[in-house]
Amino acid sequence: MFERRVITRQPHIVGLGGNATPGGSAERLLRHALARCEAQGAVTTLLAGEAIDLPMYAPHRSERCSKAQALMAALRDADGIIVASPAYHGTVSGVVKNVLDYAQDLAADARPYFDGRAVGLIAVAGGWQAAGSTLATLRSITHALRGWPTPMAVTANSSQPLFDPDGPVADPGLRTQLDIMAGQVLTFARMSAAYDAAEPVTLQA
């Protein structure tokens, strides 16, 4: 007779994105999503601002700065990922695209790129058209990196008020979308971790 023994651990969710300067709308929405993951029992890592102000990715060079090494360490340990990008001329910002290009360093890992991990996506633009095209690009990049884009993704129009004066997300519909997306990332991370940890145990008669 066999029994599946499931070992659970606290999921690690990595959020990356925003601008190279801290405090932008994309980063603030990313912080909200990570806070929702923490409220549901996850450990989170935020990579934004100066942490993502990296040299242009050069695959032919082996040396990596300390910030790039920290990025790779976080992604290797991630059970789920959330990416937030402002729209620059209708697509992902150069800073966020450069950070995602560094995932090429994970190509030879046992778990390459974003393989086996849910990826929540947030796109922020000064209009809905650019927000939609940026989100579509983020989905395409996630597929290329073998990640699983969550069914719920978030677009935000920064030409409208997004935050209350004291900081929280103002629009209840936007909050709901962020909360659902964060929950989906965390749920998938827990299911994947439980499956990987399950091992057959022989029971003696």
C-alpha positions as CSV (number, residue, x, y, z in Angstrom):
1,M,0.0,0.0,0.0
2,F,1.2,3.5,-0.8
3,E,0.5,6.8,0.7
4,R,1.4,10.3,-0.6
5,R,3.2,12.3,2.1
6,V,2.9,16.0,1.4
7,I,5.5,18.4,2.9
8,T,4.5,22.1,2.7
9,R,6.7,25.2,3.1
10,Q,6.1,28.9,3.0
11,P,5.9,30.0,-0.6
12,H,8.4,32.6,-1.8
13,I,6.9,35.2,-4.2
14,V,9.3,37.6,-6.1
15,G,8.0,40.9,-7.4
16,L,10.0,42.8,-9.9
17,G,9.4,45.9,-12.0
18,G,8.5,49.5,-11.8
19,N,11.1,52.2,-12.7
20,A,14.7,52.6,-11.9
21,T,13.6,55.5,-9.7
22,P,11.5,54.3,-6.7
23,G,7.9,55.2,-6.0
24,G,6.2,55.0,-9.4
25,S,2.7,53.7,-10.0
26,A,3.8,50.3,-11.2
27,E,5.9,49.8,-8.2
28,R,3.1,50.8,-5.8
29,L,0.7,48.4,-7.5
30,L,3.4,45.7,-7.2
31,R,3.8,46.4,-3.5
32,H,0.1,46.0,-3.0
33,A,0.1,42.6,-4.7
34,L,3.0,41.4,-2.6
35,A,1.3,42.6,0.5
36,R,-1.7,40.5,-0.4
37,C,0.6,37.5,-0.8
38,E,2.2,38.2,2.6
39,A,-1.2,38.4,4.2
40,Q,-1.9,34.9,2.9
41,G,1.3,33.5,4.4
42,A,3.9,34.0,1.7
43,V,7.4,35.3,2.0
44,T,8.1,38.0,-0.6
45,T,11.0,39.8,-2.2
46,L,10.6,43.1,-3.9
47,L,13.1,44.1,-6.7
48,A,12.3,47.6,-7.8
49,G,14.0,51.0,-8.0
50,E,17.7,50.8,-7.7
51,A,17.6,47.0,-7.5
52,I,16.6,46.8,-11.1
53,D,18.8,49.6,-12.4
54,L,21.2,47.0,-14.1
55,P,23.8,47.2,-16.8
56,M,22.5,46.2,-20.2
57,Y,22.3,42.5,-20.4
58,A,25.3,41.0,-22.3
59,P,25.0,37.2,-22.7
60,H,28.6,36.9,-24.0
61,R,30.0,38.3,-20.7
62,S,30.1,36.0,-17.7
63,E,30.7,38.7,-15.0
64,R,27.6,39.9,-13.2
65,C,27.3,42.9,-10.8
66,S,26.0,42.3,-7.2
67,K,22.5,43.5,-8.1
68,A,22.3,41.1,-11.0
69,Q,23.5,38.3,-8.8
70,A,20.8,39.1,-6.2
71,L,18.2,39.1,-8.9
72,M,19.3,35.6,-10.1
73,A,19.3,34.3,-6.6
74,A,15.8,35.6,-5.9
75,L,14.4,34.1,-9.2
76,R,16.1,30.8,-8.6
77,D,14.4,30.6,-5.2
78,A,11.0,31.9,-6.3
79,D,7.8,29.8,-6.1
80,G,5.9,32.5,-8.0
81,I,6.7,35.8,-9.7
82,I,4.9,39.1,-10.2
83,V,6.1,41.5,-12.9
84,A,4.9,45.1,-13.1
85,S,5.9,47.4,-16.0
86,P,5.0,50.9,-16.9
87,A,4.3,51.4,-20.6
88,Y,6.9,53.2,-22.7
89,H,5.7,54.0,-26.2
90,G,3.2,51.2,-26.2
91,T,5.3,48.4,-24.8
92,V,7.4,47.2,-21.8
93,S,9.9,49.7,-20.4
94,G,13.5,49.2,-21.3
95,V,14.4,48.7,-17.6
96,V,11.9,45.9,-17.1
97,K,12.8,44.2,-20.4
98,N,16.5,44.3,-19.4
99,V,15.7,42.7,-16.1
100,L,13.7,40.0,-17.8
101,D,16.6,39.5,-20.3
102,Y,18.8,38.5,-17.3
103,A,16.6,35.4,-16.9
104,Q,18.7,34.0,-19.8
105,D,21.3,33.2,-17.1
106,L,18.8,30.6,-15.8
107,A,18.7,28.7,-19.0
108,A,20.9,25.8,-17.9
109,D,19.3,25.5,-14.4
110,A,17.5,22.3,-13.5
111,R,14.4,24.6,-13.4
112,P,15.2,26.9,-16.3
113,Y,13.8,30.4,-16.7
114,F,10.4,30.7,-15.0
115,D,9.6,27.0,-15.6
116,G,6.8,25.6,-13.4
117,R,5.9,29.0,-11.8
118,A,2.9,31.2,-12.1
119,V,3.6,34.7,-13.2
120,G,1.2,37.6,-12.3
121,L,1.4,40.6,-14.6
122,I,0.7,44.3,-14.1
123,A,0.8,46.9,-16.9
124,V,0.5,50.6,-16.2
125,A,0.1,53.3,-18.9
126,G,-1.3,56.8,-19.4
127,G,-4.1,55.3,-21.5
128,W,-5.9,51.9,-22.0
129,Q,-4.4,51.2,-25.5
130,A,-0.8,51.2,-24.3
131,A,-1.7,49.3,-21.1
132,G,-3.3,46.6,-23.2
133,S,-0.4,46.3,-25.7
134,T,2.1,46.3,-22.8
135,L,0.2,43.5,-21.0
136,A,0.2,41.5,-24.3
137,T,4.0,41.8,-24.5
138,L,4.4,40.7,-20.9
139,R,2.3,37.6,-21.6
140,S,4.5,36.8,-24.6
141,I,7.7,37.2,-22.7
142,T,6.3,35.0,-19.9
143,H,5.4,32.3,-22.3
144,A,8.9,32.5,-23.9
145,L,10.4,32.1,-20.4
146,R,8.2,29.0,-19.8
147,G,6.2,30.7,-17.1
148,W,2.5,30.3,-16.5
149,P,0.7,33.7,-16.8
150,T,-2.2,33.8,-14.3
151,P,-5.7,34.0,-15.7
152,M,-6.1,37.3,-14.0
153,A,-3.8,40.1,-15.2
154,V,-4.0,43.8,-14.3
155,T,-4.0,46.9,-16.4
156,A,-4.1,50.4,-14.9
157,N,-4.6,53.8,-16.5
158,S,-2.4,56.3,-14.7
159,S,-4.3,59.2,-16.3
160,Q,-7.0,58.4,-13.8
161,P,-6.5,58.6,-10.0
162,L,-5.0,55.3,-8.9
163,F,-4.2,56.0,-5.2
164,D,-5.7,57.7,-2.2
165,P,-3.8,60.6,-0.8
166,D,-2.5,58.4,2.1
167,G,-1.2,55.8,-0.4
168,P,-3.6,52.8,-0.8
169,V,-5.0,51.9,-4.2
170,A,-8.1,54.0,-4.6
171,D,-10.2,52.1,-7.2
172,P,-12.0,49.1,-5.6
173,G,-12.1,47.3,-8.9
174,L,-8.4,47.7,-9.4
175,R,-7.8,46.4,-5.8
176,T,-10.0,43.4,-6.5
177,Q,-8.1,42.6,-9.7
178,L,-4.7,42.8,-7.9
179,D,-6.0,40.7,-5.0
180,I,-7.3,38.0,-7.4
181,M,-4.1,37.9,-9.4
182,A,-2.0,37.7,-6.2
183,G,-4.2,34.9,-4.9
184,Q,-3.8,33.0,-8.2
185,V,0.0,33.3,-8.1
186,L,0.1,32.0,-4.5
187,T,-2.4,29.2,-5.1
188,F,-0.4,27.9,-8.0
189,A,2.8,28.1,-6.0
190,R,1.3,26.1,-3.2
191,M,-0.1,23.4,-5.5
192,S,3.2,23.1,-7.4
193,A,5.2,23.0,-4.1
194,A,2.9,20.3,-2.7
195,Y,3.2,18.2,-5.8
196,D,7.0,18.4,-5.9
197,A,7.2,17.6,-2.2
198,A,4.9,14.6,-2.4
199,E,6.8,11.3,-2.2
200,P,5.6,7.7,-2.1
201,V,6.0,6.0,1.3
202,T,5.7,2.2,1.7
203,L,3.5,1.2,4.6
204,Q,4.4,-2.0,6.3
205,A,1.6,-4.4,6.9
